[in-house]
Amino acid sequence: MADRPFPGTELDDGRDVYWFVGGPLDGRVQIRSAGVAPATVCHVHLHDGPKIVHQYDLHEVAGHGGEYRLRDG
């Protein structure tokens, strides 16, 4: 299982694991039912200041799941 970014997190029940890389969601893991995952995830940070939006694009990895990587610029 060396192709997994975090060994030991593989699921045998058919669910898929997605990791977030970069930005405010860096290091978070999302577990979803097997199927088609959204190609892009939008994270909106709301606070007293301006709204901050981060876009993450899906990159498939071997096995079930993938990585959502922070979109440049």
N, CA, C, O and CB atoms as a CASP TS submission, in Angstrom:
PFRMAT TS
TARGET T0000
AUTHOR 0000-0000-0000
METHOD Language model
MODEL 1
PARENT N/A
ATOM      1  N   MET     1       0.809  -1.193   0.000  1.00  0.00           N
ATOM      2  CA  MET     1       0.000   0.000   0.000  1.00  0.00           C
ATOM      3  C   MET     1       0.854   1.260   0.000  1.00  0.00           C
ATOM      4  O   MET     1       0.438   2.287   0.534  1.00  0.00           O
ATOM      5  CB  MET     1      -0.922  -0.003   1.188  1.00  0.00           C
ATOM      6  N   ALA     2       2.019   1.197  -0.579  1.00  0.00           N
ATOM      7  CA  ALA     2       2.936   2.332  -0.584  1.00  0.00           C
ATOM      8  C   ALA     2       2.421   3.497  -1.412  1.00  0.00           C
ATOM      9  O   ALA     2       2.934   4.609  -1.290  1.00  0.00           O
ATOM     10  CB  ALA     2       4.280   1.903  -1.103  1.00  0.00           C
ATOM     11  N   ASP     3       1.406   3.266  -2.261  1.00  0.00           N
ATOM     12  CA  ASP     3       0.887   4.347  -3.090  1.00  0.00           C
ATOM     13  C   ASP     3      -0.096   5.242  -2.335  1.00  0.00           C
ATOM     14  O   ASP     3      -0.587   6.223  -2.895  1.00  0.00           O
ATOM     15  CB  ASP     3       0.215   3.775  -4.317  1.00  0.00           C
ATOM     16  N   ARG     4      -0.383   4.927  -1.099  1.00  0.00           N
ATOM     17  CA  ARG     4      -1.287   5.737  -0.288  1.00  0.00           C
ATOM     18  C   ARG     4      -0.502   6.817   0.449  1.00  0.00           C
ATOM     19  O   ARG     4       0.552   6.537   1.021  1.00  0.00           O
ATOM     20  CB  ARG     4      -2.064   4.853   0.714  1.00  0.00           C
ATOM     21  N   PRO     5      -1.015   8.063   0.439  1.00  0.00           N
ATOM     22  CA  PRO     5      -0.328   9.123   1.172  1.00  0.00           C
ATOM     23  C   PRO     5      -0.266   8.864   2.667  1.00  0.00           C
ATOM     24  O   PRO     5       0.705   9.253   3.317  1.00  0.00           O
ATOM     25  CB  PRO     5      -1.006  10.438   0.921  1.00  0.00           C
ATOM     26  N   PHE     6      -1.284   8.212   3.231  1.00  0.00           N
ATOM     27  CA  PHE     6      -1.327   7.932   4.654  1.00  0.00           C
ATOM     28  C   PHE     6      -1.596   6.446   4.845  1.00  0.00           C
ATOM     29  O   PHE     6      -2.755   6.046   4.960  1.00  0.00           O
ATOM     30  CB  PHE     6      -2.407   8.796   5.366  1.00  0.00           C
ATOM     31  N   PRO     7      -0.543   5.608   4.881  1.00  0.00           N
ATOM     32  CA  PRO     7      -0.742   4.170   5.024  1.00  0.00           C
ATOM     33  C   PRO     7      -1.590   3.855   6.252  1.00  0.00           C
ATOM     34  O   PRO     7      -1.509   4.538   7.272  1.00  0.00           O
ATOM     35  CB  PRO     7       0.605   3.451   5.116  1.00  0.00           C
ATOM     36  N   GLY     8      -2.393   2.821   6.136  1.00  0.00           N
ATOM     37  CA  GLY     8      -3.236   2.407   7.238  1.00  0.00           C
ATOM     38  C   GLY     8      -4.620   3.022   7.211  1.00  0.00           C
ATOM     39  O   GLY     8      -5.435   2.740   8.089  1.00  0.00           O
ATOM     40  N   THR     9      -4.907   3.861   6.217  1.00  0.00           N
ATOM     41  CA  THR     9      -6.228   4.488   6.153  1.00  0.00           C
ATOM     42  C   THR     9      -7.097   3.877   5.065  1.00  0.00           C
ATOM     43  O   THR     9      -8.145   4.435   4.740  1.00  0.00           O
ATOM     44  CB  THR     9      -6.087   5.981   5.918  1.00  0.00           C
ATOM     45  N   GLU    10      -6.692   2.745   4.489  1.00  0.00           N
ATOM     46  CA  GLU    10      -7.480   2.115   3.445  1.00  0.00           C
ATOM     47  C   GLU    10      -8.768   1.556   4.048  1.00  0.00           C
ATOM     48  O   GLU    10      -8.769   1.068   5.178  1.00  0.00           O
ATOM     49  CB  GLU    10      -6.671   0.998   2.742  1.00  0.00           C
ATOM     50  N   LEU    11      -9.845   1.628   3.301  1.00  0.00           N
ATOM     51  CA  LEU    11     -11.124   1.108   3.760  1.00  0.00           C
ATOM     52  C   LEU    11     -11.481  -0.118   2.943  1.00  0.00           C
ATOM     53  O   LEU    11     -11.343  -0.122   1.720  1.00  0.00           O
ATOM     54  CB  LEU    11     -12.233   2.181   3.657  1.00  0.00           C
ATOM     55  N   ASP    12     -11.943  -1.162   3.624  1.00  0.00           N
ATOM     56  CA  ASP    12     -12.314  -2.398   2.942  1.00  0.00           C
ATOM     57  C   ASP    12     -13.821  -2.511   2.729  1.00  0.00           C
ATOM     58  O   ASP    12     -14.292  -3.538   2.240  1.00  0.00           O
ATOM     59  CB  ASP    12     -11.818  -3.591   3.729  1.00  0.00           C
ATOM     60  N   ASP    13     -14.581  -1.488   3.084  1.00  0.00           N
ATOM     61  CA  ASP    13     -16.035  -1.572   2.993  1.00  0.00           C
ATOM     62  C   ASP    13     -16.594  -0.881   1.755  1.00  0.00           C
ATOM     63  O   ASP    13     -17.801  -0.651   1.676  1.00  0.00           O
ATOM     64  CB  ASP    13     -16.655  -0.973   4.224  1.00  0.00           C
ATOM     65  N   GLY    14     -15.747  -0.547   0.789  1.00  0.00           N
ATOM     66  CA  GLY    14     -16.221   0.043  -0.451  1.00  0.00           C
ATOM     67  C   GLY    14     -16.264   1.554  -0.458  1.00  0.00           C
ATOM     68  O   GLY    14     -16.545   2.151  -1.498  1.00  0.00           O
ATOM     69  N   ARG    15     -15.995   2.193   0.669  1.00  0.00           N
ATOM     70  CA  ARG    15     -15.990   3.654   0.691  1.00  0.00           C
ATOM     71  C   ARG    15     -14.666   4.169   0.141  1.00  0.00           C
ATOM     72  O   ARG    15     -13.666   3.451   0.125  1.00  0.00           O
ATOM     73  CB  ARG    15     -16.227   4.187   2.126  1.00  0.00           C
ATOM     74  N   ASP    16     -14.670   5.411  -0.305  1.00  0.00           N
ATOM     75  CA  ASP    16     -13.477   6.044  -0.859  1.00  0.00           C
ATOM     76  C   ASP    16     -12.939   7.089   0.118  1.00  0.00           C
ATOM     77  O   ASP    16     -13.698   7.721   0.852  1.00  0.00           O
ATOM     78  CB  ASP    16     -13.787   6.692  -2.230  1.00  0.00           C
ATOM     79  N   VAL    17     -11.618   7.255   0.112  1.00  0.00           N
ATOM     80  CA  VAL    17     -10.948   8.203   0.995  1.00  0.00           C
ATOM     81  C   VAL    17     -10.326   9.303   0.143  1.00  0.00           C
ATOM     82  O   VAL    17      -9.653   9.027  -0.850  1.00  0.00           O
ATOM     83  CB  VAL    17      -9.866   7.494   1.871  1.00  0.00           C
ATOM     84  N   TYR    18     -10.557  10.554   0.542  1.00  0.00           N
ATOM     85  CA  TYR    18     -10.008  11.714  -0.166  1.00  0.00           C
ATOM     86  C   TYR    18      -9.246  12.578   0.823  1.00  0.00           C
ATOM     87  O   TYR    18      -9.731  12.865   1.917  1.00  0.00           O
ATOM     88  CB  TYR    18     -11.134  12.537  -0.865  1.00  0.00           C
ATOM     89  N   TRP    19      -8.042  12.991   0.425  1.00  0.00           N
ATOM     90  CA  TRP    19      -7.195  13.841   1.256  1.00  0.00           C
ATOM     91  C   TRP    19      -7.162  15.235   0.668  1.00  0.00           C
ATOM     92  O   TRP    19      -7.204  15.401  -0.551  1.00  0.00           O
ATOM     93  CB  TRP    19      -5.765  13.263   1.374  1.00  0.00           C
ATOM     94  N   PHE    20      -7.087  16.242   1.533  1.00  0.00           N
ATOM     95  CA  PHE    20      -6.948  17.626   1.095  1.00  0.00           C
ATOM     96  C   PHE    20      -5.501  18.042   1.277  1.00  0.00           C
ATOM     97  O   PHE    20      -4.902  17.808   2.327  1.00  0.00           O
ATOM     98  CB  PHE    20      -7.906  18.571   1.881  1.00  0.00           C
ATOM     99  N   VAL    21      -4.938  18.669   0.234  1.00  0.00           N
ATOM    100  CA  VAL    21      -3.536  19.073   0.234  1.00  0.00           C
ATOM    101  C   VAL    21      -3.471  20.571  -0.034  1.00  0.00           C
ATOM    102  O   VAL    21      -3.915  21.040  -1.082  1.00  0.00           O
ATOM    103  CB  VAL    21      -2.712  18.274  -0.830  1.00  0.00           C
ATOM    104  N   GLY    22      -2.916  21.317   0.913  1.00  0.00           N
ATOM    105  CA  GLY    22      -2.750  22.758   0.763  1.00  0.00           C
ATOM    106  C   GLY    22      -3.927  23.546   1.304  1.00  0.00           C
ATOM    107  O   GLY    22      -5.015  23.009   1.512  1.00  0.00           O
ATOM    108  N   GLY    23      -3.690  24.820   1.528  1.00  0.00           N
ATOM    109  CA  GLY    23      -4.742  25.729   1.974  1.00  0.00           C
ATOM    110  C   GLY    23      -5.277  25.405   3.354  1.00  0.00           C
ATOM    111  O   GLY    23      -4.653  24.657   4.107  1.00  0.00           O
ATOM    112  N   PRO    24      -6.438  25.967   3.691  1.00  0.00           N
ATOM    113  CA  PRO    24      -6.982  25.803   5.035  1.00  0.00           C
ATOM    114  C   PRO    24      -7.476  24.388   5.347  1.00  0.00           C
ATOM    115  O   PRO    24      -7.637  24.043   6.518  1.00  0.00           O
ATOM    116  CB  PRO    24      -8.102  26.763   5.230  1.00  0.00           C
ATOM    117  N   LEU    25      -7.717  23.573   4.337  1.00  0.00           N
ATOM    118  CA  LEU    25      -8.178  22.200   4.568  1.00  0.00           C
ATOM    119  C   LEU    25      -7.039  21.189   4.570  1.00  0.00           C
ATOM    120  O   LEU    25      -7.290  19.986   4.647  1.00  0.00           O
ATOM    121  CB  LEU    25      -9.190  21.813   3.516  1.00  0.00           C
ATOM    122  N   ASP    26      -5.799  21.648   4.488  1.00  0.00           N
ATOM    123  CA  ASP    26      -4.632  20.764   4.399  1.00  0.00           C
ATOM    124  C   ASP    26      -4.644  19.726   5.521  1.00  0.00           C
ATOM    125  O   ASP    26      -4.788  20.062   6.696  1.00  0.00           O
ATOM    126  CB  ASP    26      -3.331  21.586   4.454  1.00  0.00           C
ATOM    127  N   GLY    27      -4.491  18.473   5.138  1.00  0.00           N
ATOM    128  CA  GLY    27      -4.427  17.386   6.102  1.00  0.00           C
ATOM    129  C   GLY    27      -5.774  16.772   6.456  1.00  0.00           C
ATOM    130  O   GLY    27      -5.815  15.730   7.110  1.00  0.00           O
ATOM    131  N   ARG    28      -6.855  17.380   6.051  1.00  0.00           N
ATOM    132  CA  ARG    28      -8.170  16.807   6.351  1.00  0.00           C
ATOM    133  C   ARG    28      -8.440  15.614   5.447  1.00  0.00           C
ATOM    134  O   ARG    28      -7.947  15.539   4.322  1.00  0.00           O
ATOM    135  CB  ARG    28      -9.281  17.867   6.187  1.00  0.00           C
ATOM    136  N   VAL    29      -9.224  14.697   5.959  1.00  0.00           N
ATOM    137  CA  VAL    29      -9.589  13.485   5.226  1.00  0.00           C
ATOM    138  C   VAL    29     -11.105  13.438   5.131  1.00  0.00           C
ATOM    139  O   VAL    29     -11.808  13.689   6.110  1.00  0.00           O
ATOM    140  CB  VAL    29      -9.024  12.195   5.922  1.00  0.00           C
ATOM    141  N   GLN    30     -11.599  13.116   3.947  1.00  0.00           N
ATOM    142  CA  GLN    30     -13.039  12.974   3.725  1.00  0.00           C
ATOM    143  C   GLN    30     -13.301  11.548   3.268  1.00  0.00           C
ATOM    144  O   GLN    30     -12.651  11.060   2.343  1.00  0.00           O
ATOM    145  CB  GLN    30     -13.569  14.015   2.669  1.00  0.00           C
ATOM    146  N   ILE    31     -14.241  10.886   3.907  1.00  0.00           N
ATOM    147  CA  ILE    31     -14.623   9.523   3.538  1.00  0.00           C
ATOM    148  C   ILE    31     -16.015   9.594   2.930  1.00  0.00           C
ATOM    149  O   ILE    31     -16.949  10.111   3.543  1.00  0.00           O
ATOM    150  CB  ILE    31     -14.584   8.545   4.778  1.00  0.00           C
ATOM    151  N   ARG    32     -16.140   9.066   1.711  1.00  0.00           N
ATOM    152  CA  ARG    32     -17.401   9.142   0.969  1.00  0.00           C
ATOM    153  C   ARG    32     -17.798   7.752   0.498  1.00  0.00           C
ATOM    154  O   ARG    32     -16.963   6.854   0.392  1.00  0.00           O
ATOM    155  CB  ARG    32     -17.282  10.112  -0.237  1.00  0.00           C
ATOM    156  N   SER    33     -19.071   7.592   0.221  1.00  0.00           N
ATOM    157  CA  SER    33     -19.537   6.360  -0.410  1.00  0.00           C
ATOM    158  C   SER    33     -18.868   6.237  -1.771  1.00  0.00           C
ATOM    159  O   SER    33     -18.587   7.238  -2.430  1.00  0.00           O
ATOM    160  CB  SER    33     -21.094   6.342  -0.547  1.00  0.00           C
ATOM    161  N   ALA    34     -18.619   5.007  -2.179  1.00  0.00           N
ATOM    162  CA  ALA    34     -17.993   4.793  -3.484  1.00  0.00           C
ATOM    163  C   ALA    34     -18.888   5.366  -4.572  1.00  0.00           C
ATOM    164  O   ALA    34     -20.114   5.292  -4.493  1.00  0.00           O
ATOM    165  CB  ALA    34     -17.726   3.285  -3.734  1.00  0.00           C
ATOM    166  N   GLY    35     -18.268   5.927  -5.565  1.00  0.00           N
ATOM    167  CA  GLY    35     -19.016   6.526  -6.665  1.00  0.00           C
ATOM    168  C   GLY    35     -18.231   7.673  -7.255  1.00  0.00           C
ATOM    169  O   GLY    35     -17.026   7.799  -7.041  1.00  0.00           O
ATOM    170  N   VAL    36     -18.925   8.500  -7.994  1.00  0.00           N
ATOM    171  CA  VAL    36     -18.274   9.619  -8.662  1.00  0.00           C
ATOM    172  C   VAL    36     -18.153  10.782  -7.680  1.00  0.00           C
ATOM    173  O   VAL    36     -19.154  11.291  -7.176  1.00  0.00           O
ATOM    174  CB  VAL    36     -19.063  10.046  -9.935  1.00  0.00           C
ATOM    175  N   ALA    37     -16.924  11.191  -7.418  1.00  0.00           N
ATOM    176  CA  ALA    37     -16.671  12.328  -6.529  1.00  0.00           C
ATOM    177  C   ALA    37     -16.684  13.614  -7.342  1.00  0.00           C
ATOM    178  O   ALA    37     -16.347  13.592  -8.526  1.00  0.00           O
ATOM    179  CB  ALA    37     -15.314  12.165  -5.782  1.00  0.00           C
ATOM    180  N   PRO    38     -17.065  14.734  -6.733  1.00  0.00           N
ATOM    181  CA  PRO    38     -17.021  16.001  -7.464  1.00  0.00           C
ATOM    182  C   PRO    38     -15.597  16.327  -7.886  1.00  0.00           C
ATOM    183  O   PRO    38     -14.653  16.104  -7.128  1.00  0.00           O
ATOM    184  CB  PRO    38     -17.594  17.140  -6.609  1.00  0.00           C
ATOM    185  N   ALA    39     -15.441  16.853  -9.092  1.00  0.00           N
ATOM    186  CA  ALA    39     -14.110  17.182  -9.612  1.00  0.00           C
ATOM    187  C   ALA    39     -13.497  18.374  -8.893  1.00  0.00           C
ATOM    188  O   ALA    39     -12.274  18.511  -8.850  1.00  0.00           O
ATOM    189  CB  ALA    39     -14.184  17.467 -11.102  1.00  0.00           C
ATOM    190  N   THR    40     -14.333  19.234  -8.332  1.00  0.00           N
ATOM    191  CA  THR    40     -13.861  20.431  -7.638  1.00  0.00           C
ATOM    192  C   THR    40     -14.629  20.599  -6.336  1.00  0.00           C
ATOM    193  O   THR    40     -15.838  20.372  -6.280  1.00  0.00           O
ATOM    194  CB  THR    40     -14.018  21.689  -8.530  1.00  0.00           C
ATOM    195  N   VAL    41     -13.911  20.999  -5.286  1.00  0.00           N
ATOM    196  CA  VAL    41     -14.534  21.332  -4.012  1.00  0.00           C
ATOM    197  C   VAL    41     -14.225  22.792  -3.728  1.00  0.00           C
ATOM    198  O   VAL    41     -13.082  23.231  -3.854  1.00  0.00           O
ATOM    199  CB  VAL    41     -14.025  20.399  -2.851  1.00  0.00           C
ATOM    200  N   CYS    42     -15.248  23.540  -3.346  1.00  0.00           N
ATOM    201  CA  CYS    42     -15.094  24.959  -3.023  1.00  0.00           C
ATOM    202  C   CYS    42     -15.222  25.121  -1.507  1.00  0.00           C
ATOM    203  O   CYS    42     -16.220  24.706  -0.918  1.00  0.00           O
ATOM    204  CB  CYS    42     -16.160  25.837  -3.779  1.00  0.00           C
ATOM    205  N   HIS    43     -14.213  25.724  -0.880  1.00  0.00           N
ATOM    206  CA  HIS    43     -14.249  26.008   0.556  1.00  0.00           C
ATOM    207  C   HIS    43     -14.364  27.513   0.734  1.00  0.00           C
ATOM    208  O   HIS    43     -13.515  28.265   0.255  1.00  0.00           O
ATOM    209  CB  HIS    43     -12.977  25.449   1.287  1.00  0.00           C
ATOM    210  N   VAL    44     -15.405  27.952   1.416  1.00  0.00           N
ATOM    211  CA  VAL    44     -15.629  29.382   1.641  1.00  0.00           C
ATOM    212  C   VAL    44     -15.456  29.662   3.127  1.00  0.00           C
ATOM    213  O   VAL    44     -16.133  29.071   3.968  1.00  0.00           O
ATOM    214  CB  VAL    44     -17.051  29.826   1.147  1.00  0.00           C
ATOM    215  N   HIS    45     -14.535  30.578   3.436  1.00  0.00           N
ATOM    216  CA  HIS    45     -14.274  30.968   4.823  1.00  0.00           C
ATOM    217  C   HIS    45     -14.982  32.287   5.082  1.00  0.00           C
ATOM    218  O   HIS    45     -14.657  33.310   4.479  1.00  0.00           O
ATOM    219  CB  HIS    45     -12.737  31.087   5.109  1.00  0.00           C
ATOM    220  N   LEU    46     -15.949  32.250   5.983  1.00  0.00           N
ATOM    221  CA  LEU    46     -16.701  33.456   6.330  1.00  0.00           C
ATOM    222  C   LEU    46     -16.258  33.938   7.709  1.00  0.00           C
ATOM    223  O   LEU    46     -16.168  33.150   8.651  1.00  0.00           O
ATOM    224  CB  LEU    46     -18.240  33.187   6.303  1.00  0.00           C
ATOM    225  N   HIS    47     -15.991  35.192   7.817  1.00  0.00           N
ATOM    226  CA  HIS    47     -15.583  35.796   9.083  1.00  0.00           C
ATOM    227  C   HIS    47     -15.941  37.274   9.018  1.00  0.00           C
ATOM    228  O   HIS    47     -16.659  37.683   8.106  1.00  0.00           O
ATOM    229  CB  HIS    47     -14.044  35.589   9.360  1.00  0.00           C
ATOM    230  N   ASP    48     -15.468  38.084   9.948  1.00  0.00           N
ATOM    231  CA  ASP    48     -15.818  39.504   9.977  1.00  0.00           C
ATOM    232  C   ASP    48     -15.258  40.279   8.789  1.00  0.00           C
ATOM    233  O   ASP    48     -15.777  41.338   8.437  1.00  0.00           O
ATOM    234  CB  ASP    48     -15.324  40.124  11.258  1.00  0.00           C
ATOM    235  N   GLY    49     -14.219  39.765   8.183  1.00  0.00           N
ATOM    236  CA  GLY    49     -13.606  40.438   7.038  1.00  0.00           C
ATOM    237  C   GLY    49     -14.205  39.959   5.732  1.00  0.00           C
ATOM    238  O   GLY    49     -15.335  39.472   5.705  1.00  0.00           O
ATOM    239  N   PRO    50     -13.453  40.095   4.643  1.00  0.00           N
ATOM    240  CA  PRO    50     -13.954  39.658   3.337  1.00  0.00           C
ATOM    241  C   PRO    50     -14.069  38.133   3.252  1.00  0.00           C
ATOM    242  O   PRO    50     -13.362  37.402   3.945  1.00  0.00           O
ATOM    243  CB  PRO    50     -13.037  40.173   2.224  1.00  0.00           C
ATOM    244  N   LYS    51     -14.965  37.679   2.394  1.00  0.00           N
ATOM    245  CA  LYS    51     -15.136  36.246   2.154  1.00  0.00           C
ATOM    246  C   LYS    51     -13.887  35.724   1.446  1.00  0.00           C
ATOM    247  O   LYS    51     -13.413  36.340   0.490  1.00  0.00           O
ATOM    248  CB  LYS    51     -16.426  35.960   1.306  1.00  0.00           C
ATOM    249  N   ILE    52     -13.348  34.586   1.911  1.00  0.00           N
ATOM    250  CA  ILE    52     -12.163  33.976   1.307  1.00  0.00           C
ATOM    251  C   ILE    52     -12.585  32.639   0.702  1.00  0.00           C
ATOM    252  O   ILE    52     -13.151  31.791   1.392  1.00  0.00           O
ATOM    253  CB  ILE    52     -11.006  33.786   2.365  1.00  0.00           C
ATOM    254  N   VAL    53     -12.307  32.456  -0.592  1.00  0.00           N
ATOM    255  CA  VAL    53     -12.711  31.249  -1.312  1.00  0.00           C
ATOM    256  C   VAL    53     -11.470  30.492  -1.768  1.00  0.00           C
ATOM    257  O   VAL    53     -10.552  31.075  -2.345  1.00  0.00           O
ATOM    258  CB  VAL    53     -13.616  31.599  -2.526  1.00  0.00           C
ATOM    259  N   HIS    54     -11.452  29.180  -1.502  1.00  0.00           N
ATOM    260  CA  HIS    54     -10.384  28.301  -1.977  1.00  0.00           C
ATOM    261  C   HIS    54     -11.017  27.210  -2.829  1.00  0.00           C
ATOM    262  O   HIS    54     -12.052  26.655  -2.461  1.00  0.00           O
ATOM    263  CB  HIS    54      -9.569  27.686  -0.785  1.00  0.00           C
ATOM    264  N   GLN    55     -10.401  26.903  -3.959  1.00  0.00           N
ATOM    265  CA  GLN    55     -10.858  25.839  -4.850  1.00  0.00           C
ATOM    266  C   GLN    55      -9.872  24.673  -4.773  1.00  0.00           C
ATOM    267  O   GLN    55      -8.658  24.876  -4.803  1.00  0.00           O
ATOM    268  CB  GLN    55     -10.997  26.356  -6.321  1.00  0.00           C
ATOM    269  N   TYR    56     -10.395  23.468  -4.673  1.00  0.00           N
ATOM    270  CA  TYR    56      -9.587  22.255  -4.658  1.00  0.00           C
ATOM    271  C   TYR    56      -9.993  21.398  -5.850  1.00  0.00           C
ATOM    272  O   TYR    56     -11.180  21.190  -6.098  1.00  0.00           O
ATOM    273  CB  TYR    56      -9.760  21.471  -3.314  1.00  0.00           C
ATOM    274  N   ASP    57      -8.997  20.899  -6.589  1.00  0.00           N
ATOM    275  CA  ASP    57      -9.249  20.044  -7.751  1.00  0.00           C
ATOM    276  C   ASP    57      -8.885  18.604  -7.412  1.00  0.00           C
ATOM    277  O   ASP    57      -7.878  18.345  -6.753  1.00  0.00           O
ATOM    278  CB  ASP    57      -8.445  20.533  -8.986  1.00  0.00           C
ATOM    279  N   LEU    58      -9.715  17.673  -7.868  1.00  0.00           N
ATOM    280  CA  LEU    58      -9.513  16.257  -7.596  1.00  0.00           C
ATOM    281  C   LEU    58      -8.413  15.689  -8.480  1.00  0.00           C
ATOM    282  O   LEU    58      -8.403  15.906  -9.691  1.00  0.00           O
ATOM    283  CB  LEU    58     -10.812  15.481  -7.803  1.00  0.00           C
ATOM    284  N   HIS    59      -7.488  14.960  -7.862  1.00  0.00           N
ATOM    285  CA  HIS    59      -6.440  14.211  -8.558  1.00  0.00           C
ATOM    286  C   HIS    59      -6.571  12.769  -8.087  1.00  0.00           C
ATOM    287  O   HIS    59      -6.431  12.478  -6.899  1.00  0.00           O
ATOM    288  CB  HIS    59      -4.983  14.799  -8.271  1.00  0.00           C
ATOM    289  N   GLU    60      -6.840  11.877  -9.022  1.00  0.00           N
ATOM    290  CA  GLU    60      -7.022  10.468  -8.680  1.00  0.00           C
ATOM    291  C   GLU    60      -5.702   9.852  -8.225  1.00  0.00           C
ATOM    292  O   GLU    60      -4.632  10.212  -8.716  1.00  0.00           O
ATOM    293  CB  GLU    60      -7.589   9.688  -9.882  1.00  0.00           C
ATOM    294  N   VAL    61      -5.794   8.922  -7.282  1.00  0.00           N
ATOM    295  CA  VAL    61      -4.650   8.116  -6.867  1.00  0.00           C
ATOM    296  C   VAL    61      -5.051   6.657  -7.020  1.00  0.00           C
ATOM    297  O   VAL    61      -6.234   6.341  -7.143  1.00  0.00           O
ATOM    298  CB  VAL    61      -4.207   8.443  -5.387  1.00  0.00           C
ATOM    299  N   ALA    62      -4.074   5.780  -7.011  1.00  0.00           N
ATOM    300  CA  ALA    62      -4.361   4.353  -7.159  1.00  0.00           C
ATOM    301  C   ALA    62      -5.266   3.881  -6.020  1.00  0.00           C
ATOM    302  O   ALA    62      -5.121   4.311  -4.876  1.00  0.00           O
ATOM    303  CB  ALA    62      -3.048   3.530  -7.184  1.00  0.00           C
ATOM    304  N   GLY    63      -6.174   3.016  -6.343  1.00  0.00           N
ATOM    305  CA  GLY    63      -7.087   2.505  -5.331  1.00  0.00           C
ATOM    306  C   GLY    63      -8.374   3.300  -5.311  1.00  0.00           C
ATOM    307  O   GLY    63      -8.804   3.828  -6.336  1.00  0.00           O
ATOM    308  N   HIS    64      -8.977   3.382  -4.161  1.00  0.00           N
ATOM    309  CA  HIS    64     -10.254   4.086  -4.009  1.00  0.00           C
ATOM    310  C   HIS    64     -10.009   5.455  -3.404  1.00  0.00           C
ATOM    311  O   HIS    64      -9.497   5.568  -2.290  1.00  0.00           O
ATOM    312  CB  HIS    64     -11.239   3.274  -3.129  1.00  0.00           C
ATOM    313  N   GLY    65     -10.373   6.491  -4.138  1.00  0.00           N
ATOM    314  CA  GLY    65     -10.255   7.842  -3.605  1.00  0.00           C
ATOM    315  C   GLY    65      -9.277   8.687  -4.383  1.00  0.00           C
ATOM    316  O   GLY    65      -8.990   8.416  -5.549  1.00  0.00           O
ATOM    317  N   GLY    66      -8.763   9.719  -3.724  1.00  0.00           N
ATOM    318  CA  GLY    66      -7.848  10.624  -4.392  1.00  0.00           C
ATOM    319  C   GLY    66      -7.431  11.757  -3.480  1.00  0.00           C
ATOM    320  O   GLY    66      -7.644  11.722  -2.269  1.00  0.00           O
ATOM    321  N   GLU    67      -6.834  12.759  -4.090  1.00  0.00           N
ATOM    322  CA  GLU    67      -6.398  13.953  -3.372  1.00  0.00           C
ATOM    323  C   GLU    67      -7.095  15.168  -3.965  1.00  0.00           C
ATOM    324  O   GLU    67      -7.205  15.302  -5.184  1.00  0.00           O
ATOM    325  CB  GLU    67      -4.851  14.115  -3.438  1.00  0.00           C
ATOM    326  N   TYR    68      -7.558  16.038  -3.102  1.00  0.00           N
ATOM    327  CA  TYR    68      -8.041  17.346  -3.524  1.00  0.00           C
ATOM    328  C   TYR    68      -6.903  18.322  -3.272  1.00  0.00           C
ATOM    329  O   TYR    68      -6.553  18.597  -2.124  1.00  0.00           O
ATOM    330  CB  TYR    68      -9.364  17.770  -2.759  1.00  0.00           C
ATOM    331  N   ARG    69      -6.330  18.841  -4.345  1.00  0.00           N
ATOM    332  CA  ARG    69      -5.189  19.756  -4.233  1.00  0.00           C
ATOM    333  C   ARG    69      -5.645  21.191  -4.450  1.00  0.00           C
ATOM    334  O   ARG    69      -6.466  21.477  -5.321  1.00  0.00           O
ATOM    335  CB  ARG    69      -4.086  19.385  -5.248  1.00  0.00           C
ATOM    336  N   LEU    70      -5.093  22.087  -3.638  1.00  0.00           N
ATOM    337  CA  LEU    70      -5.424  23.499  -3.730  1.00  0.00           C
ATOM    338  C   LEU    70      -5.088  24.016  -5.115  1.00  0.00           C
ATOM    339  O   LEU    70      -3.983  23.800  -5.614  1.00  0.00           O
ATOM    340  CB  LEU    70      -4.682  24.308  -2.656  1.00  0.00           C
ATOM    341  N   ARG    71      -6.039  24.700  -5.738  1.00  0.00           N
ATOM    342  CA  ARG    71      -5.842  25.271  -7.071  1.00  0.00           C
ATOM    343  C   ARG    71      -4.938  26.498  -6.965  1.00  0.00           C
ATOM    344  O   ARG    71      -5.108  27.333  -6.076  1.00  0.00           O
ATOM    345  CB  ARG    71      -7.208  25.647  -7.724  1.00  0.00           C
ATOM    346  N   ASP    72      -3.979  26.595  -7.878  1.00  0.00           N
ATOM    347  CA  ASP    72      -3.082  27.755  -7.920  1.00  0.00           C
ATOM    348  C   ASP    72      -3.840  28.991  -8.363  1.00  0.00           C
ATOM    349  O   ASP    72      -4.683  28.950  -9.259  1.00  0.00           O
ATOM    350  CB  ASP    72      -1.894  27.495  -8.862  1.00  0.00           C
ATOM    351  N   GLY    73      -3.508  30.102  -7.698  1.00  0.00           N
ATOM    352  CA  GLY    73      -3.950  31.436  -8.070  1.00  0.00           C
ATOM    353  C   GLY    73      -5.375  31.606  -8.231  1.00  0.00           C
ATOM    354  O   GLY    73      -5.834  32.704  -8.545  1.00  0.00           O
TER
END
